[in-house]
Amino acid sequence: MKYAIETITPQRAKQMLDMMPRNRSPRHEHIKKMADDMDRGAWEMNGAGIVFDESGALVDGQHRLLACVMADVAFTTLVIDGVCQKALATIDTGKARTFGDSLVFDGVTRYRNETASAVRHILAVSENVSIQALSNTSNARLSEFSKTISMDRLRGCIEIAAPAKVYAATAPMAAIIYYTRHDAKAPAFVESMAFGAGLSRDHPILRFREWVSRSRQSKKMIRADERFNALCACWNGFVLDRTCKRVLPASRPSIL
């Protein structure tokens, strides 16, 4: 078995793809994410290689090569030749690493999945798009964006938000606390959301809690954008000391 570090041009990628005897159905969203990373210069060599077996057939790396062709950008990678047939069954059997998993390398061990989701919510607010629109965002893009915000501040927001998680999921709540100009009000908001004590009939937090409870009782799933939009409206009502008649707004309001 031989291996080397090579820079693969789009033309070379096409030649390598021609050496794959049995085409697997490509995952187009996955290819597009990698192509976007390559196009933005965010692609990093991470040890995953382009692999050929003893006969010279391409057995791993199809999606990376297709992304190279799509982006029309060269990339540097490990290329391995001569892998024995017996070892092929072990390729790509592991679970894909999430952005939350990668945050461990940045020292985030507590609430890492909530932190990863909060970064996605903050990106959605920053770019004025829905959470759903970012569902296939690559780890590289999320990592790149996380370097533009204060992760120390976000971790503090996560700690404040966590006690309300039964009703207000930690990630969207932390994103709101991160963005708001009224973060001093956050502990009181979270405490009321967590315990619901002393809330008047049309208080926005009580309305939100009731909405979540009804959804659970009817086994209706609340979509991520619905929850975030409603939580933003609830927060704004709390900050402005307004009553609430409608929990779910037509669109996501700006966070006060």
Secondary structure, DSSP 8 states (H G I E B T S, - for coil): -EEEEEEE-HHHHHHHHTT-SS-----HHHHHHHHHHHHTT-----S-EEEEETTS-EEE-HHHHHHHHHHT--EEEEEEEEE-GGGGGGTT-S----HHHHHGGGT--TTHHHHHHHHHHHHHHHHT--SGGGTT--HHHHHHHHTTS-HHHHHHHHHHHGGGTTTS-HHHHHHHHHH-S-GGGHHHHHHHHHH-TT--TT-HHHHHHHHHHHHHHTT----HHHHHHHHHHHHHHHHHT---S-SS-SS-----
